[in-house]
Amino acid sequence: MTADQEARRRAQVLIFDADDTLWENNVVFERVIHDFLAWIDHPTMDRTEIRAILDDIERANAVAHGYGSKVFLRSLGECLERLRERPATDAERQEIDRLARALVEHRVELMPGVAEALDELAQRHELLLLTKGDREEQQRKLDACGLLHHFGAAHIVAEKNVDTYRWLVREHGFEPARAWMIGNSPKSDILPARAAGLHAVFIPNENTWVLEDDELDPTDNGVLRLAAFQDLLKHF
Protein backbone atom coordinates (compact mmCIF):
# COMPACT_ATOMS: atom_id res chain seq x y z
CA MET A 1 0.00 0.00 0.00
CA THR A 2 1.36 3.41 -0.98
CA ALA A 3 1.57 6.39 1.38
CA ASP A 4 -1.37 8.00 -0.45
CA GLN A 5 -3.46 4.87 -0.07
CA GLU A 6 -2.57 4.62 3.61
CA ALA A 7 -3.67 8.23 4.13
CA ARG A 8 -6.97 7.54 2.38
CA ARG A 9 -7.58 4.58 4.67
CA ARG A 10 -7.95 7.05 7.54
CA ALA A 11 -11.39 8.60 8.06
CA GLN A 12 -12.55 10.54 5.03
CA VAL A 13 -15.85 12.01 3.89
CA LEU A 14 -17.05 9.96 0.93
CA ILE A 15 -19.88 11.54 -1.07
CA PHE A 16 -21.65 9.22 -3.49
CA ASP A 17 -23.58 9.97 -6.63
CA ALA A 18 -26.62 7.71 -7.04
CA ASP A 19 -27.82 7.23 -10.64
CA ASP A 20 -25.33 5.21 -12.71
CA THR A 21 -22.93 5.01 -9.75
CA LEU A 22 -24.86 3.05 -7.13
CA TRP A 23 -27.47 1.72 -9.54
CA GLU A 24 -28.20 1.59 -13.25
CA ASN A 25 -30.34 4.43 -14.55
CA ASN A 26 -29.53 5.94 -17.93
CA VAL A 27 -29.48 2.58 -19.70
CA VAL A 28 -33.29 2.52 -19.26
CA PHE A 29 -33.59 5.94 -20.90
CA GLU A 30 -31.34 4.75 -23.73
CA ARG A 31 -33.63 1.80 -24.39
CA VAL A 32 -36.60 4.14 -24.63
CA ILE A 33 -34.69 6.42 -27.01
CA HIS A 34 -33.79 3.41 -29.16
CA ASP A 35 -37.47 2.47 -29.44
CA PHE A 36 -38.47 6.09 -30.04
CA LEU A 37 -36.01 6.48 -32.92
CA ALA A 38 -37.26 3.25 -34.49
CA TRP A 39 -40.86 4.41 -34.15
CA ILE A 40 -40.25 7.87 -35.65
CA ASP A 41 -38.91 6.38 -38.91
CA HIS A 42 -38.24 9.79 -40.47
CA PRO A 43 -38.23 9.81 -44.31
CA THR A 44 -35.06 11.92 -44.71
CA MET A 45 -33.17 11.88 -41.39
CA ASP A 46 -31.28 8.92 -39.99
CA ARG A 47 -31.16 7.98 -36.30
CA THR A 48 -27.93 9.87 -35.65
CA GLU A 49 -29.43 13.10 -36.96
CA ILE A 50 -32.62 12.66 -34.96
CA ARG A 51 -30.64 11.82 -31.82
CA ALA A 52 -28.67 15.05 -32.22
CA ILE A 53 -31.95 17.00 -32.32
CA LEU A 54 -33.22 15.17 -29.24
CA ASP A 55 -29.96 15.88 -27.40
CA ASP A 56 -30.32 19.60 -28.13
CA ILE A 57 -33.90 19.58 -26.87
CA GLU A 58 -32.92 17.68 -23.72
CA ARG A 59 -30.07 20.10 -23.09
CA ALA A 60 -32.43 23.08 -23.25
CA ASN A 61 -35.10 21.39 -21.12
CA ALA A 62 -32.57 20.39 -18.47
CA VAL A 63 -31.74 24.06 -17.99
CA ALA A 64 -35.37 25.19 -18.04
CA HIS A 65 -37.12 22.32 -16.28
CA GLY A 66 -34.53 20.09 -14.57
CA TYR A 67 -34.17 16.33 -14.84
CA GLY A 68 -36.17 13.13 -14.60
CA SER A 69 -38.76 11.12 -16.46
CA LYS A 70 -41.32 13.92 -16.78
CA VAL A 71 -38.83 16.25 -18.44
CA PHE A 72 -37.62 13.39 -20.63
CA LEU A 73 -41.18 12.74 -21.85
CA ARG A 74 -41.54 16.42 -22.58
CA SER A 75 -38.36 16.28 -24.68
CA LEU A 76 -39.60 13.28 -26.67
CA GLY A 77 -42.86 15.10 -27.43
CA GLU A 78 -41.05 18.26 -28.51
CA CYS A 79 -38.70 16.23 -30.70
CA LEU A 80 -41.64 14.56 -32.43
CA GLU A 81 -43.34 17.91 -33.01
CA ARG A 82 -40.18 19.42 -34.46
CA LEU A 83 -39.73 16.50 -36.84
CA ARG A 84 -43.41 16.36 -37.84
CA GLU A 85 -43.65 20.17 -37.98
CA ARG A 86 -47.02 20.06 -36.21
CA PRO A 87 -48.44 19.41 -32.72
CA ALA A 88 -48.42 15.82 -31.54
CA THR A 89 -51.72 13.99 -31.75
CA ASP A 90 -53.32 12.29 -28.76
CA ALA A 91 -52.43 8.93 -30.30
CA GLU A 92 -48.79 9.94 -30.67
CA ARG A 93 -48.59 11.15 -27.08
CA GLN A 94 -50.11 7.87 -25.91
CA GLU A 95 -47.47 5.99 -27.89
CA ILE A 96 -44.68 8.04 -26.29
CA ASP A 97 -46.17 7.25 -22.88
CA ARG A 98 -46.24 3.56 -23.80
CA LEU A 99 -42.61 3.62 -24.96
CA ALA A 100 -41.54 5.29 -21.72
CA ARG A 101 -43.52 3.03 -19.41
CA ALA A 102 -40.31 1.22 -18.50
CA LEU A 103 -39.08 4.37 -16.76
CA VAL A 104 -41.96 4.22 -14.30
CA GLU A 105 -41.90 0.46 -13.86
CA HIS A 106 -38.11 0.15 -13.63
CA ARG A 107 -36.83 -1.28 -10.38
CA VAL A 108 -33.63 -0.09 -8.75
CA GLU A 109 -30.83 -2.43 -9.86
CA LEU A 110 -27.66 -1.96 -7.83
CA MET A 111 -24.29 -2.03 -9.53
CA PRO A 112 -22.26 -5.18 -8.80
CA GLY A 113 -20.62 -5.10 -5.39
CA VAL A 114 -22.18 -1.82 -4.25
CA ALA A 115 -23.96 -3.12 -1.14
CA GLU A 116 -20.94 -5.09 0.05
CA ALA A 117 -18.51 -2.23 -0.56
CA LEU A 118 -20.69 0.28 1.29
CA ASP A 119 -20.96 -2.12 4.23
CA GLU A 120 -17.19 -2.01 4.60
CA LEU A 121 -16.61 1.65 3.74
CA ALA A 122 -19.21 2.81 6.28
CA GLN A 123 -17.17 1.20 9.05
CA ARG A 124 -14.23 3.59 8.62
CA HIS A 125 -15.54 6.66 6.76
CA GLU A 126 -18.38 9.18 6.87
CA LEU A 127 -20.69 8.50 3.92
CA LEU A 128 -23.02 11.02 2.29
CA LEU A 129 -25.26 10.69 -0.75
CA LEU A 130 -25.82 13.47 -3.28
CA THR A 131 -28.19 13.05 -6.21
CA LYS A 132 -29.85 15.49 -8.57
CA GLY A 133 -33.19 15.34 -10.34
CA ASP A 134 -36.91 15.39 -9.70
CA ARG A 135 -37.33 15.18 -5.91
CA GLU A 136 -40.24 12.73 -5.91
CA GLU A 137 -38.64 10.46 -8.49
CA GLN A 138 -35.25 10.42 -6.78
CA GLN A 139 -36.80 9.87 -3.37
CA ARG A 140 -38.61 6.83 -4.72
CA LYS A 141 -35.28 5.36 -5.80
CA LEU A 142 -33.66 6.17 -2.47
CA ASP A 143 -36.49 4.52 -0.58
CA ALA A 144 -36.27 1.40 -2.76
CA CYS A 145 -32.49 0.97 -2.90
CA GLY A 146 -31.99 -0.49 0.58
CA LEU A 147 -28.79 1.50 1.09
CA LEU A 148 -29.82 4.57 3.06
CA HIS A 149 -28.71 3.16 6.42
CA HIS A 150 -25.11 3.53 5.26
CA PHE A 151 -25.33 7.30 4.82
CA GLY A 152 -25.23 10.04 7.41
CA ALA A 153 -27.42 12.11 5.08
CA ALA A 154 -28.90 11.90 1.60
CA HIS A 155 -29.49 15.09 -0.37
CA ILE A 156 -31.59 15.57 -3.51
CA VAL A 157 -30.63 18.76 -5.36
CA ALA A 158 -31.79 20.44 -8.55
CA GLU A 159 -28.26 20.70 -9.95
CA LYS A 160 -24.74 19.67 -9.03
CA ASN A 161 -22.51 22.67 -9.56
CA VAL A 162 -19.74 24.37 -7.62
CA ASP A 163 -22.22 26.19 -5.38
CA THR A 164 -23.89 22.86 -4.51
CA TYR A 165 -20.62 21.37 -3.31
CA ARG A 166 -19.71 24.50 -1.36
CA TRP A 167 -23.15 24.32 0.29
CA LEU A 168 -22.55 20.65 1.17
CA VAL A 169 -19.26 21.55 2.83
CA ARG A 170 -20.95 24.24 4.94
CA GLU A 171 -23.94 22.01 5.73
CA HIS A 172 -21.80 19.20 7.14
CA GLY A 173 -18.81 21.21 8.32
CA PHE A 174 -16.03 19.08 6.84
CA GLU A 175 -12.75 20.13 5.30
CA PRO A 176 -12.94 19.89 1.49
CA ALA A 177 -9.43 18.46 1.35
CA ARG A 178 -10.52 15.31 3.23
CA ALA A 179 -13.62 14.73 1.11
CA TRP A 180 -14.11 12.73 -2.07
CA MET A 181 -16.98 12.97 -4.53
CA ILE A 182 -17.53 9.57 -6.15
CA GLY A 183 -19.43 9.30 -9.40
CA ASN A 184 -19.63 8.58 -13.11
CA SER A 185 -20.36 12.07 -14.46
CA PRO A 186 -17.47 14.40 -15.33
CA LYS A 187 -19.90 17.31 -15.63
CA SER A 188 -21.81 16.86 -12.38
CA ASP A 189 -19.63 14.74 -10.09
CA ILE A 190 -16.01 15.41 -10.89
CA LEU A 191 -15.38 18.89 -12.29
CA PRO A 192 -17.57 20.96 -9.93
CA ALA A 193 -16.38 18.99 -6.89
CA ARG A 194 -12.78 19.67 -7.83
CA ALA A 195 -13.56 23.35 -8.38
CA ALA A 196 -14.97 23.44 -4.85
CA GLY A 197 -11.75 21.99 -3.43
CA LEU A 198 -12.83 18.38 -2.96
CA HIS A 199 -11.05 15.34 -4.32
CA ALA A 200 -12.98 13.08 -6.69
CA VAL A 201 -13.23 9.45 -7.75
CA PHE A 202 -14.27 8.88 -11.35
CA ILE A 203 -15.92 5.51 -12.04
CA PRO A 204 -16.95 5.51 -15.72
CA ASN A 205 -20.24 3.98 -16.81
CA GLU A 206 -20.59 3.18 -20.49
CA ASN A 207 -24.26 4.18 -20.32
CA THR A 208 -23.64 7.66 -18.89
CA TRP A 209 -25.96 10.28 -20.38
CA VAL A 210 -24.20 12.10 -23.21
CA LEU A 211 -25.07 15.47 -21.63
CA GLU A 212 -23.10 14.49 -18.52
CA ASP A 213 -19.88 14.02 -20.44
CA ASP A 214 -16.98 16.47 -20.27
CA GLU A 215 -13.21 16.52 -20.53
CA LEU A 216 -11.16 15.66 -17.46
CA ASP A 217 -7.60 16.84 -16.96
CA PRO A 218 -5.45 13.69 -17.15
CA THR A 219 -2.76 15.41 -15.05
CA ASP A 220 -5.11 16.23 -12.14
CA ASN A 221 -3.80 14.19 -9.22
CA GLY A 222 -6.90 15.08 -7.25
CA VAL A 223 -8.97 12.71 -9.37
CA LEU A 224 -8.71 8.98 -8.74
CA ARG A 225 -9.85 6.88 -11.70
CA LEU A 226 -11.27 3.43 -10.97
CA ALA A 227 -12.67 0.74 -13.23
CA ALA A 228 -15.35 -0.59 -10.89
CA PHE A 229 -17.14 0.34 -7.68
CA GLN A 230 -15.55 -2.48 -5.71
CA ASP A 231 -12.12 -0.98 -6.40
CA LEU A 232 -12.92 1.68 -3.79
CA LEU A 233 -12.02 -0.91 -1.16
CA LYS A 234 -8.44 -0.99 -2.43
CA HIS A 235 -8.03 2.73 -1.78
CA PHE A 236 -10.35 3.66 1.08
C-alpha positions in Angstrom: 0.0 0.0 0.0 1.4 3.4 -1.0 1.6 6.4 1.4 -1.4 8.0 -0.4 -3.5 4.9 -0.1 -2.6 4.6 3.6 -3.7 8.2 4.1 -7.0 7.5 2.4 -7.6 4.6 4.7 -8.0 7.0 7.5 -11.4 8.6 8.1 -12.6 10.5 5.0 -15.9 12.0 3.9 -17.0 10.0 0.9 -19.9 11.5 -1.1 -21.7 9.2 -3.5 -23.6 10.0 -6.6 -26.6 7.7 -7.0 -27.8 7.2 -10.6 -25.3 5.2 -12.7 -22.9 5.0 -9.8 -24.9 3.1 -7.1 -27.5 1.7 -9.5 -28.2 1.6 -13.3 -30.3 4.4 -14.5 -29.5 5.9 -17.9 -29.5 2.6 -19.7 -33.3 2.5 -19.3 -33.6 5.9 -20.9 -31.3 4.8 -23.7 -33.6 1.8 -24.4 -36.6 4.1 -24.6 -34.7 6.4 -27.0 -33.8 3.4 -29.2 -37.5 2.5 -29.4 -38.5 6.1 -30.0 -36.0 6.5 -32.9 -37.3 3.3 -34.5 -40.9 4.4 -34.2 -40.2 7.9 -35.7 -38.9 6.4 -38.9 -38.2 9.8 -40.5 -38.2 9.8 -44.3 -35.1 11.9 -44.7 -33.2 11.9 -41.4 -31.3 8.9 -40.0 -31.2 8.0 -36.3 -27.9 9.9 -35.7 -29.4 13.1 -37.0 -32.6 12.7 -35.0 -30.6 11.8 -31.8 -28.7 15.1 -32.2 -32.0 17.0 -32.3 -33.2 15.2 -29.2 -30.0 15.9 -27.4 -30.3 19.6 -28.1 -33.9 19.6 -26.9 -32.9 17.7 -23.7 -30.1 20.1 -23.1 -32.4 23.1 -23.2 -35.1 21.4 -21.1 -32.6 20.4 -18.5 -31.7 24.1 -18.0 -35.4 25.2 -18.0 -37.1 22.3 -16.3 -34.5 20.1 -14.6 -34.2 16.3 -14.8 -36.2 13.1 -14.6 -38.8 11.1 -16.5 -41.3 13.9 -16.8 -38.8 16.2 -18.4 -37.6 13.4 -20.6 -41.2 12.7 -21.9 -41.5 16.4 -22.6 -38.4 16.3 -24.7 -39.6 13.3 -26.7 -42.9 15.1 -27.4 -41.1 18.3 -28.5 -38.7 16.2 -30.7 -41.6 14.6 -32.4 -43.3 17.9 -33.0 -40.2 19.4 -34.5 -39.7 16.5 -36.8 -43.4 16.4 -37.8 -43.7 20.2 -38.0 -47.0 20.1 -36.2 -48.4 19.4 -32.7 -48.4 15.8 -31.5 -51.7 14.0 -31.8 -53.3 12.3 -28.8 -52.4 8.9 -30.3 -48.8 9.9 -30.7 -48.6 11.1 -27.1 -50.1 7.9 -25.9 -47.5 6.0 -27.9 -44.7 8.0 -26.3 -46.2 7.2 -22.9 -46.2 3.6 -23.8 -42.6 3.6 -25.0 -41.5 5.3 -21.7 -43.5 3.0 -19.4 -40.3 1.2 -18.5 -39.1 4.4 -16.8 -42.0 4.2 -14.3 -41.9 0.5 -13.9 -38.1 0.2 -13.6 -36.8 -1.3 -10.4 -33.6 -0.1 -8.8 -30.8 -2.4 -9.9 -27.7 -2.0 -7.8 -24.3 -2.0 -9.5 -22.3 -5.2 -8.8 -20.6 -5.1 -5.4 -22.2 -1.8 -4.2 -24.0 -3.1 -1.1 -20.9 -5.1 0.0 -18.5 -2.2 -0.6 -20.7 0.3 1.3 -21.0 -2.1 4.2 -17.2 -2.0 4.6 -16.6 1.6 3.7 -19.2 2.8 6.3 -17.2 1.2 9.0 -14.2 3.6 8.6 -15.5 6.7 6.8 -18.4 9.2 6.9 -20.7 8.5 3.9 -23.0 11.0 2.3 -25.3 10.7 -0.8 -25.8 13.5 -3.3 -28.2 13.0 -6.2 -29.9 15.5 -8.6 -33.2 15.3 -10.3 -36.9 15.4 -9.7 -37.3 15.2 -5.9 -40.2 12.7 -5.9 -38.6 10.5 -8.5 -35.3 10.4 -6.8 -36.8 9.9 -3.4 -38.6 6.8 -4.7 -35.3 5.4 -5.8 -33.7 6.2 -2.5 -36.5 4.5 -0.6 -36.3 1.4 -2.8 -32.5 1.0 -2.9 -32.0 -0.5 0.6 -28.8 1.5 1.1 -29.8 4.6 3.1 -28.7 3.2 6.4 -25.1 3.5 5.3 -25.3 7.3 4.8 -25.2 10.0 7.4 -27.4 12.1 5.1 -28.9 11.9 1.6 -29.5 15.1 -0.4 -31.6 15.6 -3.5 -30.6 18.8 -5.4 -31.8 20.4 -8.6 -28.3 20.7 -9.9 -24.7 19.7 -9.0 -22.5 22.7 -9.6 -19.7 24.4 -7.6 -22.2 26.2 -5.4 -23.9 22.9 -4.5 -20.6 21.4 -3.3 -19.7 24.5 -1.4 -23.1 24.3 0.3 -22.6 20.7 1.2 -19.3 21.5 2.8 -21.0 24.2 4.9 -23.9 22.0 5.7 -21.8 19.2 7.1 -18.8 21.2 8.3 -16.0 19.1 6.8 -12.7 20.1 5.3 -12.9 19.9 1.5 -9.4 18.5 1.4 -10.5 15.3 3.2 -13.6 14.7 1.1 -14.1 12.7 -2.1 -17.0 13.0 -4.5 -17.5 9.6 -6.1 -19.4 9.3 -9.4 -19.6 8.6 -13.1 -20.4 12.1 -14.5 -17.5 14.4 -15.3 -19.9 17.3 -15.6 -21.8 16.9 -12.4 -19.6 14.7 -10.1 -16.0 15.4 -10.9 -15.4 18.9 -12.3 -17.6 21.0 -9.9 -16.4 19.0 -6.9 -12.8 19.7 -7.8 -13.6 23.3 -8.4 -15.0 23.4 -4.8 -11.8 22.0 -3.4 -12.8 18.4 -3.0 -11.1 15.3 -4.3 -13.0 13.1 -6.7 -13.2 9.4 -7.8 -14.3 8.9 -11.4 -15.9 5.5 -12.0 -17.0 5.5 -15.7 -20.2 4.0 -16.8 -20.6 3.2 -20.5 -24.3 4.2 -20.3 -23.6 7.7 -18.9 -26.0 10.3 -20.4 -24.2 12.1 -23.2 -25.1 15.5 -21.6 -23.1 14.5 -18.5 -19.9 14.0 -20.4 -17.0 16.5 -20.3 -13.2 16.5 -20.5 -11.2 15.7 -17.5 -7.6 16.8 -17.0 -5.4 13.7 -17.1 -2.8 15.4 -15.0 -5.1 16.2 -12.1 -3.8 14.2 -9.2 -6.9 15.1 -7.2 -9.0 12.7 -9.4 -8.7 9.0 -8.7 -9.9 6.9 -11.7 -11.3 3.4 -11.0 -12.7 0.7 -13.2 -15.3 -0.6 -10.9 -17.1 0.3 -7.7 -15.6 -2.5 -5.7 -12.1 -1.0 -6.4 -12.9 1.7 -3.8 -12.0 -0.9 -1.2 -8.4 -1.0 -2.4 -8.0 2.7 -1.8 -10.3 3.7 1.1 
